[in-house]
Amino acid sequence: MERPRHPVLLYTLVLLTVLGWSFNFIIAKITLSYINPFALTSFRIELSGLLMVPIYFAQPRRSRLNRKDLWTFVVLGFWGVAVNRGLFIVGLNYTTAAHSALIVASGPILVLLLARAYKLEKITRAKITGMATCFAGVAILVAGDELHRHAGTWIGDLIALGGTCGFALYTVLAKRVARQYDTISMNTFCNLAGAIFLFPLTVHEAARLDWSAVGAAGWLGLAYTVLVSSIGAYLIFFWALAHLPASRLAVFTYLETPIAALLAVVILGESPTLALLIGGGLILLGVYLAEFGPGSEAVPVETAGA
């Protein structure tokens, strides 16, 4: 592995990436006050797809799309972009940012289950314990307490969980072509496929949106979800993966959830309820056991939804 010349710069960029994803929960939640979830979802995905095109062509050693892989990228674009990122925004509209961050944190467990179903991963005792612990945490989080049951956040939790399932399917299915394409090419093809899926929704939402009511805060929030969360953070993440061991990078990526939950309490004024603390703790513990327990290999994953 090539040793970077400026490790301080490398770790700074990795930390900024994690903070960028963490703040995305907060900024997207605020932006939903100005743009409805379906408009925000479709606009974000369309713009991400369009902006990845010049980035792709600016890459001198870009991978060309093989026709036999066309259907694979259609499927990846549907699950990894349209479903994953789409349900992330829609779910966030109906639940709290802290709940959403913790639901997203269960992504590696769902990836592990699907990888086992496809016979790509062996299940160890540590992973079984981790999965059971994580799902117990999700159950407590979704069931919530009286406050959240009355507010109906469980609906948003389930929608967010559906988006995380989409991420898990994307991660497992992407193994079919991951070795044949570079990261920028993979992201470009998937983003374009997702943009095509949501193009009819984009036209519909553009026609019915009250553009004058969006305001500067709404447009800045949309720009953040596109430029920082959807494009910039992913590019830095995979660049860092080429210079850092996966296990070391995983330590940084798993900081995202507690940071996002803390930001939700501090900035959005969300209440740290007992269900949030217990359920969230079990989810993080379960992911830790599954990823770092005996016989487990720590591998950082992309952020589901965010």
C-alpha positions in Angstrom: 0.0 0.0 0.0 1.3 3.4 -1.0 2.2 5.5 2.1 0.8 9.1 1.7 3.3 11.9 2.0 1.0 14.1 4.1 -0.7 11.9 6.8 -2.0 14.9 8.7 -3.8 16.1 5.5 -5.1 12.5 4.9 -6.6 12.1 8.4 -8.0 15.6 8.3 -9.8 14.9 5.1 -11.1 11.6 6.5 -12.4 13.3 9.6 -14.0 16.0 7.5 -15.7 13.3 5.4 -17.2 11.7 8.5 -18.4 15.1 9.8 -19.8 15.8 6.4 -21.9 12.6 6.5 -22.9 13.3 10.1 -24.0 16.8 9.4 -26.0 15.5 6.5 -28.7 14.1 8.8 -29.1 17.5 10.4 -29.0 19.6 7.3 -31.3 17.3 5.4 -33.8 17.4 8.3 -33.7 21.2 8.3 -34.0 21.4 4.5 -37.2 19.3 4.7 -38.8 22.3 6.3 -38.4 24.1 2.9 -38.6 21.4 0.3 -40.9 18.4 0.5 -39.2 15.0 0.8 -40.1 13.8 -2.7 -38.8 17.0 -4.3 -35.6 16.9 -2.2 -35.0 13.3 -3.0 -35.5 13.6 -6.7 -33.6 16.8 -7.1 -30.7 15.5 -5.1 -30.4 12.3 -7.1 -30.8 14.1 -10.5 -28.2 16.7 -9.7 -25.8 14.0 -8.3 -26.1 12.0 -11.5 -25.5 15.0 -13.7 -22.5 16.3 -11.7 -20.8 12.9 -11.8 -20.7 12.9 -15.6 -18.0 15.6 -15.9 -16.1 14.1 -13.0 -16.1 10.8 -14.8 -14.8 12.2 -18.1 -12.2 14.2 -16.4 -10.7 11.0 -15.1 -7.9 9.9 -17.5 -8.1 6.2 -16.7 -11.8 5.8 -16.4 -13.5 2.5 -16.9 -15.8 2.1 -19.9 -19.2 0.5 -19.4 -19.4 -3.0 -20.7 -22.7 -3.8 -22.3 -23.1 -7.0 -20.5 -23.0 -5.1 -17.2 -25.7 -2.7 -18.2 -28.5 -4.5 -16.4 -26.3 -4.9 -13.3 -25.9 -1.1 -13.1 -29.6 -0.7 -13.6 -30.2 -2.9 -10.6 -27.5 -1.2 -8.6 -28.9 2.3 -9.4 -32.3 1.2 -8.3 -31.3 -0.3 -4.9 -28.3 1.8 -4.1 -29.5 5.2 -5.2 -33.3 5.4 -5.9 -34.3 3.1 -2.9 -31.4 3.8 -0.5 -31.0 7.5 -0.8 -34.7 8.1 -1.6 -36.1 6.3 1.4 -33.4 7.9 3.6 -34.9 11.4 2.9 -38.5 10.2 3.0 -37.9 8.4 6.3 -36.1 11.3 7.8 -39.2 13.4 7.1 -41.2 11.2 9.5 -38.6 10.5 12.2 -35.9 12.2 14.1 -32.3 12.7 12.8 -31.0 10.6 15.7 -33.3 7.7 15.0 -32.4 7.9 11.3 -28.6 7.8 12.1 -29.0 4.8 14.3 -31.2 2.9 11.8 -28.6 3.6 9.1 -25.9 2.2 11.4 -27.5 -1.2 11.2 -26.4 -1.4 7.5 -23.4 -3.6 8.0 -25.5 -6.2 9.8 -28.0 -6.3 6.9 -25.0 -6.6 4.4 -23.7 -9.5 6.5 -27.0 -11.3 6.3 -27.3 -10.9 2.6 -23.7 -11.8 2.0 -24.3 -15.0 3.9 -27.5 -15.7 1.8 -25.4 -15.3 -1.3 -22.7 -17.5 0.2 -20.1 -14.7 0.2 -19.5 -14.6 3.9 -19.1 -17.1 6.7 -21.1 -16.6 9.9 -19.1 -16.8 13.2 -20.4 -16.8 16.7 -19.3 -13.2 17.1 -21.3 -12.2 14.1 -24.4 -14.0 15.2 -24.2 -12.3 18.6 -23.6 -9.0 16.9 -26.6 -9.4 14.6 -28.9 -10.5 17.5 -27.8 -7.5 19.6 -28.2 -5.1 16.7 -31.7 -6.2 15.8 -32.7 -6.1 19.5 -31.6 -2.4 19.4 -33.5 -1.7 16.2 -36.7 -3.2 17.8 -36.4 -1.1 20.9 -35.6 2.0 18.8 -38.6 1.5 16.5 -41.0 0.6 19.3 -39.7 3.6 21.1 -41.4 5.2 24.2 -44.7 6.9 24.6 -43.5 10.2 23.2 -42.3 8.7 19.9 -45.2 6.3 19.6 -47.5 9.3 19.8 -45.4 11.2 17.3 -45.5 8.3 14.9 -41.7 8.2 14.4 -41.9 4.4 14.0 -43.2 5.0 10.4 -40.1 7.0 9.5 -37.9 4.4 11.3 -39.4 1.6 9.1 -39.0 3.7 5.9 -35.3 4.4 6.9 -34.9 0.7 7.5 -36.2 0.0 4.0 -33.6 2.3 2.6 -30.9 0.6 4.6 -32.0 -2.7 3.1 -31.6 -1.2 -0.3 -28.1 -0.2 0.6 -27.4 -3.8 1.8 -28.6 -5.2 -1.5 -26.5 -2.7 -3.4 -23.4 -3.5 -1.5 -23.7 -7.3 -2.0 -24.7 -7.1 -5.7 -22.0 -4.6 -6.4 -19.4 -7.3 -5.8 -20.2 -8.7 -9.3 -18.6 -5.7 -11.0 -16.6 -4.0 -8.3 -13.2 -5.4 -9.5 -13.9 -4.4 -13.1 -14.6 -0.7 -12.6 -12.9 2.1 -10.7 -14.7 3.9 -8.0 -15.6 7.0 -9.9 -17.0 5.0 -12.8 -19.0 2.8 -10.4 -20.5 5.8 -8.7 -21.2 7.6 -12.1 -23.1 4.7 -13.6 -25.1 4.0 -10.5 -26.0 7.6 -10.0 -27.1 8.0 -13.6 -29.2 4.9 -13.3 -30.8 6.2 -10.2 -31.4 9.6 -11.8 -33.2 7.9 -14.8 -35.4 6.0 -12.4 -36.5 9.1 -10.6 -36.7 11.4 -13.6 -40.5 11.2 -13.9 -40.8 12.1 -10.2 -38.4 15.0 -10.7 -40.6 16.4 -13.5 -43.7 16.0 -11.4 -42.2 17.6 -8.3 -40.6 20.5 -10.3 -44.0 21.3 -11.8 -45.8 21.4 -8.4 -43.1 22.9 -6.2 -43.6 26.5 -5.0 -40.2 27.6 -6.0 -40.5 31.0 -4.3 -41.1 29.4 -0.9 -37.9 27.4 -0.9 -35.6 30.3 0.0 -31.9 30.4 0.4 -31.9 27.9 3.3 -33.6 25.3 1.1 -31.3 25.7 -1.8 -28.2 25.7 0.4 -29.4 22.5 2.1 -30.0 20.8 -1.3 -26.6 21.9 -2.4 -25.0 20.4 0.7 -26.7 17.0 0.2 -25.5 16.9 -3.4 -22.0 18.4 -3.3 -20.8 17.3 0.1 -22.7 14.2 1.1 -23.5 12.5 -2.3 -20.3 13.5 -4.2 -17.4 15.0 -2.2 -17.5 12.7 0.8 -17.7 9.6 -1.3 -14.7 10.6 -3.5 -12.6 11.4 -0.4 -13.6 8.2 1.3 -12.5 6.0 -1.5 -9.3 8.0 -2.1 -8.5 7.5 1.6 -9.2 3.8 1.3 -6.3 3.5 -1.2 -3.9 5.0 1.4 -5.2 3.5 4.7 -5.9 0.0 6.0 -9.6 -0.8 5.9 -9.7 -1.5 9.6 -8.2 1.9 10.5 -10.6 3.7 8.2 -13.5 1.8 9.8 -12.7 3.4 13.1 -13.4 6.8 11.6 -16.6 5.8 9.7 -18.2 4.3 12.7 -17.9 7.6 14.5 -20.6 9.0 12.2 -23.6 7.7 14.0 -22.8 8.9 17.5 -21.7 12.3 16.1 -24.9 12.6 14.1 -27.0 11.6 17.2 -25.2 14.2 19.3 -25.6 16.9 16.7 -29.3 16.1 16.5 -29.7 16.7 20.3 -27.5 19.9 20.3 -28.7 21.6 17.1 -32.2 20.3 16.5 -33.1 20.0 20.2 -34.1 16.3 19.9 -34.7 14.5 23.2 -32.3 11.8 24.2 -35.0 9.4 25.3 -34.5 6.1 27.1 -35.4 4.1 24.0 -32.9 6.1 22.0 -30.1 5.5 24.5 -30.7 1.8 25.0 -31.7 1.0 21.4 -28.8 3.0 20.0 -26.3 1.5 22.4 -27.4 -2.0 21.4 -27.2 -1.2 17.7 -23.7 0.2 18.0 -22.6 -2.7 20.2 -24.0 -5.2 17.8 -22.2 -3.7 14.8 -19.0 -3.6 16.8 -19.3 -7.3 17.8 -20.1 -8.3 14.2 -17.3 -6.2 12.6 -14.6 -6.4 15.2 -15.3 -9.6 17.2 -13.2 -12.7 17.0 -13.1 -14.1 13.5 -14.5 -10.9 12.0 -12.8 -8.6 9.6 -13.4 -4.9 10.0 -14.2 -3.4 6.6 -15.6 0.2 6.3 -18.7 0.6 4.3 -20.3 3.4 2.5 -22.8 5.4 4.4 -26.3 4.0 3.8 -28.6 6.8 2.7 -26.7 9.7 4.0 
